[in-house]
């Protein structure tokens, strides 16, 4: 503990307290996963070690509770993958609003995670989006809105909501050469705890 406190100061105590609070919340029968957890170096560059510590602690908690995780990663792909390789997740989960990074998707799939597509997959300037869609097997693909942000084309820049998930499904259907109904059936999961 002394080592961590010299690196992180008193913030480690706050994280450990929050982990206990999350653990208490998981007693509710409607809790099906631990998330959204992960690393975000876009908004928070000055506390990378603290973010990594929290991410590892949340993975450990998910393993103890046998719950899947929902991962957020932004400008932190290398560190996210390193942590997931060193701290094996027993019940896997999903890369939420997955960045369009081939290496991340390839490694996430190798580790057994689902890949979830959101509004950015429809953006005209989305690099690698179609290639990433083709990389993800149907049985590992999910779609989401990430409301209220990242509204898909043709609603980009407006408030997002679940009714707009159809545009994401339409884009995926076009790329995969499937019907919208097929993509809806593929990505529908009746009971998510089974990730």
N, C-alpha and C positions, 0 to 999 in steps of 0.2 A: 504493500500500500504506500509506503514512503516513496518509492520510485515514481509511482503514478502521480502522487501529489506534487512532487517536485516538477513534473512535466506540466500537469494540468491545474495545479492549485486547488482551490476549494470546489471547483466545478465538478470534480469526480464525485464528491459527496452528493451533489444535486442530481447527477445522473443515476447514481445508485438508489437514491430516494425515489426518483421517477420510475425506475425499473420495478421497484416494489409496488408503486401505485398501479403500473400497468398489470403486474401480476394479480393484484386485487381485482382489477376490472375484468380480467379473463374468467373470473368465477361466474359471470353472467352467461347463461346458456346460448345466447345469440352471438357470442364472439366466435369467429371462425378462422381468424388469422391475426398475425402481428404485423401491423403496417400502417402506414407507409413508413418504411425505415430505409436507411441507406446514407449516402454521402452526397452533399451538394456543395461543390467548390465554386459554383457560379456566384451564389449569394454570400457564402461564408468561407472566405479564403484563409482567414486568420486563425481558425480553430480546427484545422484538419485532424490533428491528433485526438482532439476531444470528440469529434464526429466519429472517427474510427473506433474509439473506445466504446462510445454509445452503441454503434452498429454491432460490434462484437457482443456486447452485453445483451442486446435485443435478440440476436441470433441464439445465444445461450438460453435465454428465457423461452424462446419459441421451441427449442429442442426439448427443454424440460417439460413443457406443456404439450408437446407433440402437435404443434400448430404450424401451418405453413406461414411463409413471410411474403409480404408485398414490398418490393424493392424500388426505391427511387434512386437514380444516379444521374448526376449532371456535372459534366466536366470532371468526373472522378472515376472513369471507367477502369483504369489500371488498378487503382487502390480497391475499388469494389470487387473486382475479380480476384485480386490477391487475398482479400479477406475471406471471400467465399471458398477459395481453394484451401485455405489454412483452417477455417472454422466450418466444417462440413454441416450443412443444413439437413436435418434428418427427414423433414417433411416438405422440402422444396417450396415452391410457390410461384410467384410471377414477377417478371420485370415490368412494372407499371409504366405506361407511356414510354416505352422503350426507345432510347435514342437510336438513330439510324446509323449504327456503327457495326460493320460486318464482324469485326473481331469479338465485340461484346456479344452479339447474337450467337455467333458460332460457339463461344465458350459457355454462354448461359444455357444453350441447348444441350451441350455436352454434360453440363452439371445437372440436367434434368428439369430446368425451369421452363415455365410457360413464358411466352412473349406476348405482351398486350400492345395493340396499336391504338393510337388516339389521333386527334385532329391533324397533327403535323404530317401524317402520312399522305394527306390530301393536298398539302401545300404545293404550289407550282414550283417553288424553289427547294423542295425537299430532296436533298442529295441522298442517293442510294435507296430511297424509299421502295421503289419497285423491286430492286434486287433483294432487299431485306424481306419484303413480303414473300418473294419466291423461295427464300432460304428457310422460312419457318414452315414446318410440317403442319398440316391441318389439325392434327391432334394436340399441337402445342401452341395454338393460336387463340388469342382472345381479342376482343375489341372493347373500347371504353370511351367515355366522353372526357374525363378529367375536368368535369364541371367545377367552377364556371369559366375555366380557362381553355385556351387552345381550341377554339371553335373551328371545325373543319370548313374547307371551301364548300359551298359558296358563302358561308357565314363568318369567314375569318375576320377577327377584330370585334365581333359582337359577343355578347354573353353566351356561353355554351350551356347546354342542358341535354338530358338524355334523349330527347327527340332527334337530336342531330347525329346520333351514332349511326344512323342509316347511311350517311355520306361516307363514313369510314368503311362500312360494309360494302358499299357500292364500289369504292376504289379497290378494295381487296378482291372483290368478285371480278372486276375488269382485269386486274393483273393476273389472277389465277385462272382466268377463263372459265369461271363458274357463274351460276346464277346467284342473284341476291338471296334467294330463298336457301340455296345450298350453304352460303356463307353464314346466314342466320342460324341454320341448324348446326353447322360445325362449331360455331363460337358460343352457342348457348350451353350453359352448364347449369343443370337443374339444382345441384347442391354443391356449392363451392368448397366446403371443407375437404372434399375428396381430391382437390387439386391434382 
